[in-house]
Amino acid sequence: MDFDKDKKECLDKLYLPDKSKKGNVDDAIIDLIDDLNKTEDYYTTSSCAGRIVLIAVPKIRKKHEAEWLFVSHDPITVDKIQEIITNPPELKLWFKQESPIFHVACRTIEAAQDIVDKAKHVGFKRAGIMCSRKRIIVEMCGTESMETIIAEKNKLLCSKEYIESLIQEANIKMATSRDKMNAFHKQIKN
């Protein structure tokens, strides 16, 4: 394992268009991942700030066949998704709020444990070390998430008031996640 070589190769591609649906680094986490990547013992391999999505999913539930109708990495309002919920697709339409996720490559197991400790200290309950022959990776995931079907066969299955309630809860969960990310960022700076 050549940590420095792997880090350089990974960081050389960081701000190029990537394979994610968005195609680049989420604005909400740029400063955090920049600070992590400036350290000697760490670099990020993939990260997401968390998001709210509307996704039409085929019966077989293959992710690559899903149709992403709306994605936001920021809080939303009903107005932003009004057209989609007024004219829902034939496929099952899922409303999802996904928590942040970070993958951080670490030079040593001790460095990995330090990141896990910092993540758990600020409230990331799901943080752990994954090792392979090539890398030591820490995965940190938030627990603030939700998903539910809201439409099927071109028909909304719930009221607009329920959609508003989902959005309100999703925005609260996203704010909680951002607070944890900001606290983690302060830990990294120290």
Summary of the structure (lengths in Angstrom):
residues: 190
radius of gyration: 18.4
end to end distance: 27.7
largest distance: 55.0
contacts: 557
relative contact order: 0.18
helix: 41%
strand: 28%
